[in-house]
Amino acid sequence: MTVPLRKAAKWQQETRARMLASQADKSCTWCVHLLHGGPRPVVVHAEHPTHLVCRVCSIAARAQRTCLDCGGPAGSESPADGREDVCMGPVAIYTRLRCAACHRPDPPAGAFGNGAS
């Protein structure tokens, strides 16, 4: 499903805005895999959108990621627990994790699409 940015979930809009601001002020950092080895997908973790990572580093960081809602450990070892929200943008994959206590499914909002503003 594709939705305009203005209709995306609040966490998606905030994550994207923080990532873009860090790129503008040159405070954005990247994992070494994004700097070397050719083009690959970029993953933006909602809890730390100023540090961009590759998919391999994103998967490796899963067990240490924090809950976006309470700031505590998300405690997610696998995507199978269903507590990760993912939004595929045209260039980046935006993702947030929540702990079991904070998780509540949001209605599907889709991905950033051509209607982004």
N, CA, C and O atoms as CSV, one atom per row, in Angstrom:
chain,resi,resn,atom,element,x,y,z
A,1,MET,N,N,0.850,-1.158,0.000
A,1,MET,CA,C,0.000,0.000,0.000
A,1,MET,C,C,0.902,1.229,0.000
A,1,MET,O,O,1.910,1.245,0.707
A,2,THR,N,N,0.575,2.233,-0.756
A,2,THR,CA,C,1.355,3.468,-0.830
A,2,THR,C,C,0.506,4.625,-0.327
A,2,THR,O,O,-0.653,4.781,-0.710
A,3,VAL,N,N,1.114,5.441,0.550
A,3,VAL,CA,C,0.417,6.615,1.073
A,3,VAL,C,C,1.331,7.833,0.971
A,3,VAL,O,O,2.553,7.685,0.993
A,4,PRO,N,N,0.770,9.018,0.860
A,4,PRO,CA,C,1.597,10.225,0.875
A,4,PRO,C,C,2.261,10.390,2.239
A,4,PRO,O,O,1.721,9.950,3.254
A,5,LEU,N,N,3.410,11.013,2.258
A,5,LEU,CA,C,4.150,11.219,3.502
A,5,LEU,C,C,3.295,11.911,4.557
A,5,LEU,O,O,3.358,11.550,5.732
A,6,ARG,N,N,2.513,12.878,4.167
A,6,ARG,CA,C,1.712,13.631,5.139
A,6,ARG,C,C,0.680,12.746,5.845
A,6,ARG,O,O,0.163,13.115,6.899
A,7,LYS,N,N,0.378,11.569,5.260
A,7,LYS,CA,C,-0.572,10.651,5.870
A,7,LYS,C,C,0.117,9.449,6.525
A,7,LYS,O,O,-0.551,8.554,7.043
A,8,ALA,N,N,1.441,9.432,6.501
A,8,ALA,CA,C,2.189,8.336,7.121
A,8,ALA,C,C,2.056,8.437,8.642
A,8,ALA,O,O,1.705,9.488,9.178
A,9,ALA,N,N,2.339,7.343,9.317
A,9,ALA,CA,C,2.290,7.322,10.779
A,9,ALA,C,C,3.243,8.374,11.341
A,9,ALA,O,O,4.275,8.678,10.744
A,10,LYS,N,N,2.880,8.921,12.498
A,10,LYS,CA,C,3.681,9.980,13.111
A,10,LYS,C,C,5.131,9.550,13.320
A,10,LYS,O,O,6.049,10.333,13.077
A,11,TRP,N,N,5.345,8.298,13.773
A,11,TRP,CA,C,6.720,7.847,14.005
A,11,TRP,C,C,7.517,7.851,12.714
A,11,TRP,O,O,8.712,8.147,12.730
A,12,GLN,N,N,6.881,7.529,11.597
A,12,GLN,CA,C,7.571,7.521,10.308
A,12,GLN,C,C,7.960,8.936,9.898
A,12,GLN,O,O,9.077,9.173,9.438
A,13,GLN,N,N,7.041,9.862,10.067
A,13,GLN,CA,C,7.314,11.255,9.711
A,13,GLN,C,C,8.442,11.828,10.571
A,13,GLN,O,O,9.338,12.499,10.058
A,14,GLU,N,N,8.395,11.562,11.882
A,14,GLU,CA,C,9.424,12.079,12.788
A,14,GLU,C,C,10.785,11.459,12.503
A,14,GLU,O,O,11.803,12.152,12.522
A,15,THR,N,N,10.804,10.161,12.241
A,15,THR,CA,C,12.060,9.475,11.941
A,15,THR,C,C,12.692,10.052,10.682
A,15,THR,O,O,13.887,10.346,10.651
A,16,ARG,N,N,11.888,10.208,9.659
A,16,ARG,CA,C,12.387,10.761,8.394
A,16,ARG,C,C,12.895,12.191,8.583
A,16,ARG,O,O,13.951,12.543,8.058
A,17,ALA,N,N,12.166,13.005,9.317
A,17,ALA,CA,C,12.574,14.396,9.538
A,17,ALA,C,C,13.908,14.466,10.294
A,17,ALA,O,O,14.775,15.270,9.951
A,18,ARG,N,N,14.069,13.630,11.315
A,18,ARG,CA,C,15.330,13.619,12.077
A,18,ARG,C,C,16.489,13.136,11.223
A,18,ARG,O,O,17.593,13.672,11.318
A,19,MET,N,N,16.252,12.126,10.389
A,19,MET,CA,C,17.300,11.631,9.499
A,19,MET,C,C,17.725,12.726,8.518
A,19,MET,O,O,18.918,12.968,8.333
A,20,LEU,N,N,16.756,13.380,7.895
A,20,LEU,CA,C,17.074,14.434,6.931
A,20,LEU,C,C,17.789,15.607,7.591
A,20,LEU,O,O,18.708,16.180,7.004
A,21,ALA,N,N,17.378,15.972,8.808
A,21,ALA,CA,C,18.041,17.070,9.530
A,21,ALA,C,C,19.496,16.715,9.828
A,21,ALA,O,O,20.379,17.565,9.709
A,22,SER,N,N,19.750,15.461,10.213
A,22,SER,CA,C,21.129,15.059,10.510
A,22,SER,C,C,21.985,15.047,9.241
A,22,SER,O,O,23.184,15.320,9.297
A,23,GLN,N,N,21.380,14.738,8.118
A,23,GLN,CA,C,22.129,14.807,6.867
A,23,GLN,C,C,22.421,16.258,6.508
A,23,GLN,O,O,23.508,16.571,6.023
A,24,ALA,N,N,21.465,17.138,6.740
A,24,ALA,CA,C,21.649,18.560,6.411
A,24,ALA,C,C,22.732,19.204,7.267
A,24,ALA,O,O,23.520,20.010,6.774
A,25,ASP,N,N,22.771,18.843,8.569
A,25,ASP,CA,C,23.787,19.462,9.436
A,25,ASP,C,C,25.065,18.626,9.526
A,25,ASP,O,O,25.962,18.926,10.314
A,26,LYS,N,N,25.132,17.585,8.718
A,26,LYS,CA,C,26.302,16.717,8.588
A,26,LYS,C,C,26.650,15.958,9.865
A,26,LYS,O,O,27.813,15.621,10.086
A,27,SER,N,N,25.645,15.685,10.712
A,27,SER,CA,C,25.882,14.895,11.920
A,27,SER,C,C,25.503,13.428,11.719
A,27,SER,O,O,25.674,12.609,12.622
A,28,CYS,N,N,24.996,13.105,10.550
A,28,CYS,CA,C,24.579,11.738,10.229
A,28,CYS,C,C,25.809,10.836,10.123
A,28,CYS,O,O,26.840,11.236,9.582
A,29,THR,N,N,25.687,9.608,10.649
A,29,THR,CA,C,26.762,8.621,10.541
A,29,THR,C,C,26.227,7.366,9.859
A,29,THR,O,O,25.016,7.172,9.757
A,30,TRP,N,N,27.152,6.507,9.389
A,30,TRP,CA,C,26.784,5.309,8.658
A,30,TRP,C,C,27.604,4.129,9.143
A,30,TRP,O,O,28.717,4.301,9.640
A,31,CYS,N,N,27.058,2.936,9.000
A,31,CYS,CA,C,27.869,1.739,9.248
A,31,CYS,C,C,28.891,1.633,8.118
A,31,CYS,O,O,28.684,2.179,7.034
A,32,VAL,N,N,29.982,0.938,8.372
A,32,VAL,CA,C,31.058,0.855,7.376
A,32,VAL,C,C,30.608,0.172,6.092
A,32,VAL,O,O,31.162,0.438,5.025
A,33,HIS,N,N,29.610,-0.703,6.180
A,33,HIS,CA,C,29.151,-1.412,4.982
A,33,HIS,C,C,28.490,-0.484,3.970
A,33,HIS,O,O,28.507,-0.761,2.771
A,34,LEU,N,N,27.909,0.612,4.444
A,34,LEU,CA,C,27.286,1.566,3.526
A,34,LEU,C,C,28.325,2.449,2.847
A,34,LEU,O,O,28.072,3.025,1.789
A,35,LEU,N,N,29.500,2.548,3.471
A,35,LEU,CA,C,30.556,3.393,2.907
A,35,LEU,C,C,31.380,2.669,1.849
A,35,LEU,O,O,31.981,3.299,0.979
A,36,HIS,N,N,31.403,1.344,1.929
A,36,HIS,CA,C,32.236,0.552,1.020
A,36,HIS,C,C,31.418,-0.602,0.454
A,36,HIS,O,O,30.516,-1.104,1.124
A,37,GLY,N,N,31.713,-1.020,-0.738
A,37,GLY,CA,C,31.108,-2.224,-1.276
A,37,GLY,C,C,29.926,-2.017,-2.202
A,37,GLY,O,O,29.255,-2.987,-2.555
A,38,GLY,N,N,29.654,-0.814,-2.597
A,38,GLY,CA,C,28.594,-0.599,-3.569
A,38,GLY,C,C,27.240,-0.328,-2.964
A,38,GLY,O,O,27.071,-0.385,-1.745
A,39,PRO,N,N,26.271,-0.031,-3.814
A,39,PRO,CA,C,24.930,0.333,-3.345
A,39,PRO,C,C,24.243,-0.831,-2.627
A,39,PRO,O,O,24.402,-1.994,-2.999
A,40,ARG,N,N,23.491,-0.493,-1.608
A,40,ARG,CA,C,22.691,-1.479,-0.870
A,40,ARG,C,C,21.583,-0.734,-0.134
A,40,ARG,O,O,21.658,0.485,0.022
A,41,PRO,N,N,20.570,-1.440,0.315
A,41,PRO,CA,C,19.492,-0.767,1.055
A,41,PRO,C,C,20.003,-0.112,2.342
A,41,PRO,O,O,20.900,-0.629,3.009
A,42,VAL,N,N,19.422,1.013,2.663
A,42,VAL,CA,C,19.740,1.746,3.891
A,42,VAL,C,C,18.600,1.521,4.867
A,42,VAL,O,O,17.431,1.642,4.500
A,43,VAL,N,N,18.936,1.193,6.118
A,43,VAL,CA,C,17.923,0.985,7.145
A,43,VAL,C,C,18.043,2.118,8.159
A,43,VAL,O,O,19.138,2.452,8.609
A,44,VAL,N,N,16.899,2.703,8.510
A,44,VAL,CA,C,16.842,3.789,9.483
A,44,VAL,C,C,16.054,3.289,10.683
A,44,VAL,O,O,14.853,3.042,10.584
A,45,HIS,N,N,16.733,3.139,11.821
A,45,HIS,CA,C,16.055,2.731,13.052
A,45,HIS,C,C,15.412,3.968,13.669
A,45,HIS,O,O,16.078,4.986,13.854
A,46,ALA,N,N,14.151,3.887,13.981
A,46,ALA,CA,C,13.415,5.043,14.501
A,46,ALA,C,C,14.012,5.580,15.794
A,46,ALA,O,O,13.951,6.782,16.053
A,47,GLU,N,N,14.591,4.696,16.610
A,47,GLU,CA,C,15.144,5.150,17.886
A,47,GLU,C,C,16.498,5.848,17.723
A,47,GLU,O,O,16.977,6.488,18.659
A,48,HIS,N,N,17.113,5.732,16.555
A,48,HIS,CA,C,18.411,6.380,16.308
A,48,HIS,C,C,18.545,6.714,14.816
A,48,HIS,O,O,19.396,6.151,14.127
A,49,PRO,N,N,17.705,7.631,14.321
A,49,PRO,CA,C,17.671,7.889,12.883
A,49,PRO,C,C,18.846,8.699,12.342
A,49,PRO,O,O,18.908,8.975,11.144
A,50,THR,N,N,19.771,9.081,13.209
A,50,THR,CA,C,20.947,9.824,12.746
A,50,THR,C,C,22.106,8.887,12.413
A,50,THR,O,O,23.167,9.344,11.988
A,51,HIS,N,N,21.909,7.566,12.605
A,51,HIS,CA,C,22.925,6.570,12.255
A,51,HIS,C,C,22.280,5.568,11.303
A,51,HIS,O,O,21.415,4.789,11.703
A,52,LEU,N,N,22.701,5.593,10.057
A,52,LEU,CA,C,22.132,4.727,9.041
A,52,LEU,C,C,22.922,3.429,8.966
A,52,LEU,O,O,24.148,3.430,9.073
A,53,VAL,N,N,22.212,2.326,8.781
A,53,VAL,CA,C,22.867,1.021,8.762
A,53,VAL,C,C,22.408,0.204,7.570
A,53,VAL,O,O,21.373,0.481,6.965
A,54,CYS,N,N,23.204,-0.815,7.242
A,54,CYS,CA,C,22.805,-1.764,6.203
A,54,CYS,C,C,21.875,-2.796,6.831
A,54,CYS,O,O,21.709,-2.830,8.050
A,55,ARG,N,N,21.280,-3.621,6.012
A,55,ARG,CA,C,20.338,-4.628,6.517
A,55,ARG,C,C,21.026,-5.630,7.439
A,55,ARG,O,O,20.436,-6.047,8.436
A,56,VAL,N,N,22.253,-6.024,7.130
A,56,VAL,CA,C,22.989,-6.970,7.971
A,56,VAL,C,C,23.203,-6.389,9.369
A,56,VAL,O,O,22.986,-7.078,10.366
A,57,CYS,N,N,23.625,-5.132,9.445
A,57,CYS,CA,C,23.831,-4.494,10.753
A,57,CYS,C,C,22.511,-4.288,11.490
A,57,CYS,O,O,22.465,-4.373,12.717
A,58,SER,N,N,21.453,-4.023,10.758
A,58,SER,CA,C,20.140,-3.860,11.375
A,58,SER,C,C,19.695,-5.160,12.040
A,58,SER,O,O,19.205,-5.152,13.169
A,59,ILE,N,N,19.866,-6.264,11.339
A,59,ILE,CA,C,19.491,-7.568,11.895
A,59,ILE,C,C,20.349,-7.890,13.114
A,59,ILE,O,O,19.841,-8.387,14.118
A,60,ALA,N,N,21.659,-7.607,13.028
A,60,ALA,CA,C,22.567,-7.886,14.137
A,60,ALA,C,C,22.230,-7.048,15.372
A,60,ALA,O,O,22.461,-7.490,16.497
A,61,ALA,N,N,21.692,-5.857,15.175
A,61,ALA,CA,C,21.382,-4.959,16.294
A,61,ALA,C,C,20.043,-5.264,16.961
A,61,ALA,O,O,19.744,-4.713,18.021
A,62,ARG,N,N,19.256,-6.113,16.372
A,62,ARG,CA,C,17.887,-6.351,16.831
A,62,ARG,C,C,17.785,-6.608,18.339
A,62,ARG,O,O,16.955,-5.995,19.011
A,63,ALA,N,N,18.603,-7.489,18.867
A,63,ALA,CA,C,18.510,-7.869,20.287
A,63,ALA,C,C,18.862,-6.712,21.224
A,63,ALA,O,O,18.453,-6.720,22.385
A,64,GLN,N,N,19.609,-5.725,20.744
A,64,GLN,CA,C,20.004,-4.597,21.583
A,64,GLN,C,C,19.156,-3.342,21.381
A,64,GLN,O,O,19.371,-2.342,22.066
A,65,ARG,N,N,18.218,-3.377,20.474
A,65,ARG,CA,C,17.440,-2.172,20.180
A,65,ARG,C,C,16.477,-1.840,21.313
A,65,ARG,O,O,16.046,-2.715,22.064
A,66,THR,N,N,16.153,-0.559,21.414
A,66,THR,CA,C,15.248,-0.106,22.468
A,66,THR,C,C,13.841,0.098,21.922
A,66,THR,O,O,13.641,0.289,20.723
A,67,CYS,N,N,12.880,0.052,22.826
A,67,CYS,CA,C,11.482,0.289,22.490
A,67,CYS,C,C,11.308,1.773,22.182
A,67,CYS,O,O,11.746,2.622,22.958
A,68,LEU,N,N,10.686,2.085,21.080
A,68,LEU,CA,C,10.495,3.479,20.700
A,68,LEU,C,C,9.528,4.187,21.644
A,68,LEU,O,O,9.621,5.403,21.812
A,69,ASP,N,N,8.606,3.460,22.261
A,69,ASP,CA,C,7.612,4.090,23.125
A,69,ASP,C,C,8.131,4.383,24.534
A,69,ASP,O,O,7.958,5.494,25.034
A,70,CYS,N,N,8.770,3.388,25.186
A,70,CYS,CA,C,9.172,3.581,26.590
A,70,CYS,C,C,10.670,3.760,26.778
A,70,CYS,O,O,11.105,4.188,27.847
A,71,GLY,N,N,11.468,3.443,25.765
A,71,GLY,CA,C,12.916,3.587,25.867
A,71,GLY,C,C,13.612,2.403,26.518
A,71,GLY,O,O,14.841,2.369,26.587
A,72,GLY,N,N,12.849,1.440,26.992
A,72,GLY,CA,C,13.427,0.238,27.586
A,72,GLY,C,C,13.846,-0.737,26.509
A,72,GLY,O,O,13.641,-0.474,25.324
A,73,PRO,N,N,14.436,-1.869,26.902
A,73,PRO,CA,C,14.819,-2.871,25.905
A,73,PRO,C,C,13.592,-3.389,25.148
A,73,PRO,O,O,12.570,-3.706,25.757
A,74,ALA,N,N,13.698,-3.472,23.841
A,74,ALA,CA,C,12.584,-3.994,23.050
A,74,ALA,C,C,12.436,-5.497,23.265
A,74,ALA,O,O,11.332,-6.035,23.173
A,75,GLY,N,N,13.549,-6.175,23.551
A,75,GLY,CA,C,13.489,-7.604,23.840
A,75,GLY,C,C,13.014,-8.441,22.678
A,75,GLY,O,O,12.335,-9.448,22.878
A,76,SER,N,N,13.356,-8.046,21.469
A,76,SER,CA,C,12.894,-8.763,20.282
A,76,SER,C,C,14.063,-9.497,19.656
A,76,SER,O,O,15.031,-8.881,19.208
A,77,GLU,N,N,13.969,-10.786,19.628
A,77,GLU,CA,C,15.030,-11.609,19.040
A,77,GLU,C,C,14.752,-11.951,17.581
A,77,GLU,O,O,15.669,-12.332,16.853
A,78,SER,N,N,13.505,-11.820,17.144
A,78,SER,CA,C,13.139,-12.293,15.813
A,78,SER,C,C,11.971,-11.486,15.257
A,78,SER,O,O,11.101,-11.055,16.014
A,79,PRO,N,N,11.942,-11.278,13.944
A,79,PRO,CA,C,10.780,-10.628,13.339
A,79,PRO,C,C,9.490,-11.408,13.555
A,79,PRO,O,O,8.397,-10.860,13.405
A,80,ALA,N,N,9.613,-12.676,13.905
A,80,ALA,CA,C,8.431,-13.511,14.087
A,80,ALA,C,C,7.541,-13.053,15.238
A,80,ALA,O,O,6.373,-13.435,15.307
A,81,ASP,N,N,8.091,-12.229,16.151
A,81,ASP,CA,C,7.261,-11.772,17.279
A,81,ASP,C,C,6.273,-10.682,16.861
A,81,ASP,O,O,5.381,-10.327,17.632
A,82,GLY,N,N,6.426,-10.152,15.652
A,82,GLY,CA,C,5.451,-9.205,15.107
A,82,GLY,C,C,5.448,-7.829,15.736
A,82,GLY,O,O,4.476,-7.091,15.580
A,83,ARG,N,N,6.511,-7.456,16.448
A,83,ARG,CA,C,6.537,-6.154,17.105
A,83,ARG,C,C,7.405,-5.127,16.384
A,83,ARG,O,O,7.752,-4.094,16.955
A,84,GLU,N,N,7.751,-5.408,15.142
A,84,GLU,CA,C,8.528,-4.461,14.358
A,84,GLU,C,C,7.636,-3.889,13.269
A,84,GLU,O,O,7.010,-4.625,12.505
A,85,ASP,N,N,7.588,-2.564,13.210
A,85,ASP,CA,C,6.872,-1.887,12.138
A,85,ASP,C,C,7.905,-1.460,11.104
A,85,ASP,O,O,8.942,-0.894,11.450
A,86,VAL,N,N,7.623,-1.729,9.852
A,86,VAL,CA,C,8.559,-1.431,8.775
A,86,VAL,C,C,7.854,-0.597,7.722
A,86,VAL,O,O,6.716,-0.877,7.346
A,87,CYS,N,N,8.539,0.422,7.256
A,87,CYS,CA,C,8.027,1.267,6.180
A,87,CYS,C,C,9.107,1.336,5.112
A,87,CYS,O,O,10.232,1.763,5.374
A,88,MET,N,N,8.754,0.917,3.921
A,88,MET,CA,C,9.696,0.935,2.809
A,88,MET,C,C,9.551,2.252,2.060
A,88,MET,O,O,8.514,2.530,1.458
A,89,GLY,N,N,10.591,3.046,2.108
A,89,GLY,CA,C,10.616,4.278,1.335
A,89,GLY,C,C,11.323,4.035,0.014
A,89,GLY,O,O,11.784,2.921,-0.239
A,90,PRO,N,N,11.420,5.049,-0.832
A,90,PRO,CA,C,12.054,4.870,-2.136
A,90,PRO,C,C,13.556,4.591,-2.030
A,90,PRO,O,O,14.128,3.982,-2.934
A,91,VAL,N,N,14.197,5.021,-0.956
A,91,VAL,CA,C,15.637,4.844,-0.800
A,91,VAL,C,C,15.974,4.118,0.501
A,91,VAL,O,O,17.009,3.457,0.587
A,92,ALA,N,N,15.133,4.231,1.489
A,92,ALA,CA,C,15.446,3.691,2.811
A,92,ALA,C,C,14.319,2.820,3.353
A,92,ALA,O,O,13.162,2.930,2.947
A,93,ILE,N,N,14.700,1.955,4.282
A,93,ILE,CA,C,13.756,1.130,5.027
A,93,ILE,C,C,13.688,1.732,6.427
A,93,ILE,O,O,14.698,1.763,7.131
A,94,TYR,N,N,12.528,2.204,6.839
A,94,TYR,CA,C,12.334,2.776,8.168
A,94,TYR,C,C,11.746,1.697,9.068
A,94,TYR,O,O,10.818,0.997,8.661
A,95,THR,N,N,12.267,1.550,10.282
A,95,THR,CA,C,11.795,0.492,11.161
A,95,THR,C,C,11.764,0.952,12.611
A,95,THR,O,O,12.616,1.722,13.054
A,96,ARG,N,N,10.767,0.465,13.341
A,96,ARG,CA,C,10.710,0.713,14.784
A,96,ARG,C,C,10.367,-0.603,15.472
A,96,ARG,O,O,9.651,-1.441,14.925
A,97,LEU,N,N,10.890,-0.763,16.675
A,97,LEU,CA,C,10.582,-1.920,17.517
A,97,LEU,C,C,9.924,-1.418,18.780
A,97,LEU,O,O,10.217,-0.318,19.249
A,98,ARG,N,N,9.034,-2.221,19.327
A,98,ARG,CA,C,8.431,-1.909,20.620
A,98,ARG,C,C,8.477,-3.149,21.499
A,98,ARG,O,O,8.433,-4.275,21.005
A,99,CYS,N,N,8.567,-2.933,22.798
A,99,CYS,CA,C,8.555,-4.053,23.736
A,99,CYS,C,C,7.149,-4.654,23.775
A,99,CYS,O,O,6.194,-4.058,23.278
A,100,ALA,N,N,7.039,-5.834,24.369
A,100,ALA,CA,C,5.741,-6.524,24.417
A,100,ALA,C,C,4.698,-5.684,25.146
A,100,ALA,O,O,3.532,-5.680,24.749
A,101,ALA,N,N,5.094,-4.966,26.216
A,101,ALA,CA,C,4.138,-4.172,26.993
A,101,ALA,C,C,3.604,-2.972,26.203
A,101,ALA,O,O,2.439,-2.601,26.349
A,102,CYS,N,N,4.447,-2.371,25.374
A,102,CYS,CA,C,4.039,-1.172,24.621
A,102,CYS,C,C,3.417,-1.496,23.264
A,102,CYS,O,O,2.738,-0.651,22.680
A,103,HIS,N,N,3.638,-2.689,22.764
A,103,HIS,CA,C,3.169,-3.009,21.421
A,103,HIS,C,C,1.650,-2.992,21.333
A,103,HIS,O,O,0.950,-3.593,22.148
A,104,ARG,N,N,1.179,-2.306,20.352
A,104,ARG,CA,C,-0.231,-2.327,19.986
A,104,ARG,C,C,-0.252,-2.122,18.481
A,104,ARG,O,O,0.278,-1.130,17.980
A,105,PRO,N,N,-0.842,-3.027,17.777
A,105,PRO,CA,C,-0.823,-2.915,16.314
A,105,PRO,C,C,-1.503,-1.626,15.835
A,105,PRO,O,O,-2.617,-1.305,16.248
A,106,ASP,N,N,-0.819,-0.911,14.971
A,106,ASP,CA,C,-1.404,0.261,14.326
A,106,ASP,C,C,-2.087,-0.208,13.047
A,106,ASP,O,O,-1.694,-1.224,12.474
A,107,PRO,N,N,-3.098,0.516,12.598
A,107,PRO,CA,C,-3.679,0.148,11.303
A,107,PRO,C,C,-2.619,0.308,10.217
A,107,PRO,O,O,-1.773,1.196,10.328
A,108,PRO,N,N,-2.633,-0.507,9.190
A,108,PRO,CA,C,-1.629,-0.382,8.136
A,108,PRO,C,C,-1.661,1.011,7.521
A,108,PRO,O,O,-2.719,1.511,7.138
A,109,ALA,N,N,-0.482,1.632,7.431
A,109,ALA,CA,C,-0.400,2.955,6.850
A,109,ALA,C,C,0.343,2.934,5.524
A,109,ALA,O,O,0.386,3.954,4.836
A,110,GLY,N,N,0.927,1.805,5.145
A,110,GLY,CA,C,1.601,1.717,3.861
A,110,GLY,C,C,2.999,2.252,3.884
A,110,GLY,O,O,3.660,2.269,4.922
A,111,ALA,N,N,3.446,2.691,2.732
A,111,ALA,CA,C,4.818,3.171,2.549
A,111,ALA,C,C,4.788,4.567,1.961
A,111,ALA,O,O,3.784,5.006,1.398
A,112,PHE,N,N,5.908,5.254,2.103
A,112,PHE,CA,C,6.028,6.551,1.470
A,112,PHE,C,C,5.923,6.351,-0.036
A,112,PHE,O,O,6.584,5.472,-0.589
A,113,GLY,N,N,5.128,7.127,-0.684
A,113,GLY,CA,C,4.932,6.912,-2.113
A,113,GLY,C,C,5.156,8.167,-2.915
A,113,GLY,O,O,5.698,9.156,-2.420
A,114,ASN,N,N,4.737,8.115,-4.148
A,114,ASN,CA,C,4.918,9.236,-5.052
A,114,ASN,C,C,4.156,10.467,-4.582
A,114,ASN,O,O,4.465,11.578,-5.012
A,115,GLY,N,N,3.183,10.297,-3.723
A,115,GLY,CA,C,2.416,11.435,-3.232
A,115,GLY,C,C,3.075,12.133,-2.052
A,115,GLY,O,O,2.456,12.997,-1.431
A,116,ALA,N,N,4.325,11.779,-1.724
A,116,ALA,CA,C,5.021,12.383,-0.574
A,116,ALA,C,C,5.137,13.875,-0.766
A,116,ALA,O,O,5.354,14.378,-1.869
A,117,SER,N,N,4.986,14.561,0.343
A,117,SER,CA,C,5.126,16.016,0.265
A,117,SER,C,C,5.972,16.510,1.402
A,117,SER,O,O,6.210,17.712,1.517
